[in-house]
Amino acid sequence: MQPEEARYVIIGAGFAGAATACHLALQGARQMVIVEQEAVAGFHSSGRNAGFIRQVLSEPSVADLAAESAEFIRNPPPGWPLPVSYDAIGCMILGRAEQWDALRRDAELARGRGLDVECWSPEKTRAAMPLIEDADVDGAVWCASDGVIDINALLSGYLKTAQSAGAAVRYDATVEGIQVRDGRIQGVATTQGFFDADVVVNAAGPWAGPVGIMAGAAPIAFHPRRRHLFVTPPLDWVKPDWPFVLNVSDEVYFQPSSGGLMLCAMDEDELPPCDPPTRPEALELLAERLAAAYPNFPDVPIGRSWAGLRTFTDDNRFVIGWDPRVEGFFWVAGLGGHGVTTSAAVGSLAARLLFGADADPNFSPARFG
């Protein structure tokens, strides 16, 4: 089989890789190949999240990316290939006294970015909706512009934009090796053949660590952590305009979904890169945390559940930028469960860096040596 030639080979067709390819295309890049080990895009973490855009976050650099991404999704560039629904149901972040100073700080930072954010009293918080009227909290941060999006449409939009600029997507293409000569990227060997490349973008999600090792890149440790989501059947008492409710004190959240509720105990246990199975203990943990947060929360049936991996670095910060050891190797990894929330801005930042912008010290791989 003759090797294929490309300027850029992007490993991974999840949100990190697809958004990077999209923004490279928007900035004029050509000769791109996206290699994806699965038969479809977004098979792993990118297709298994809550699909919620939350802009009030504790890490300022990530919050900036989230706000930029939300604006991109609400107002995509001219020629965007398909609509992406954005249902701004809002987000309530509940907390007790020990979290309240941090929540107020996050709210102030969000206001500084131009977001309409309010800090609510305990009474206003509990009166906002019936499910939380008995919550033991000292208030809530409310962001009205947070909302639910169609993750499949967003991911497809990124890929279609890249493909309209000539990018090829190769599915069932597991990376078997990365060829480096004299410290410089030469190409990528996959189960679908060899791809000559000037630049390799590591957007491999939970597999970012092994891909980096193949290239002899900086020794960045990644930690994939499993999280479960549960969805009820339709429930006639659930209102579709209820907000996303995140209780940071009791570590549980829920939101309306398909006529019922989506619920999560915010669990995380570390696993190697894999297609994670669900475990029965996760449902027990959900029940415990709901009961602790909201003693009168109704007993709801579970219609389906699944698990996905959220991948973190040692310092819980993203890795976006050129590798300090291997010329032509570029990282877009360690998004820690914020992939959909920040994807548009992450892709834009990655494309600017790939075109020669100065490294962003918040995310630079060089911090790992």
Secondary structure, 3 states (H helix, E strand, C coil): CCCEEEEEEEECCCHHHHHHHHHHHHCCCCCEEEECCCCCCCCCHHHCCCCEECCCCCCHHHHHHHHHHHHHHHCCCCCCCCCCCEECCCEEEECCHHHHHHHHHHHHHHHHCCCCEEEECHHHHHHCCHHHCCCCCCCEEEECCCEEECHHHHHHHHHHHHHHCCCEEECCCCEEEEEEECCEEEEEEECCEEEEEEEEEECCHHHHHHHHHHHCCCCCCEEEEEEEEEECCCCCCCCCCCCEEEECCCCEEEEEECCEEEEECCCCEECCCCCCCCCHHHHHHHHHHHHHHCCCCCCCCCCEEEEEEEEEECCCCCEEEECCCCECEEEEECCCCCHHHHHHHHHHHHHHHHCCCCCCCCCCHHHHC
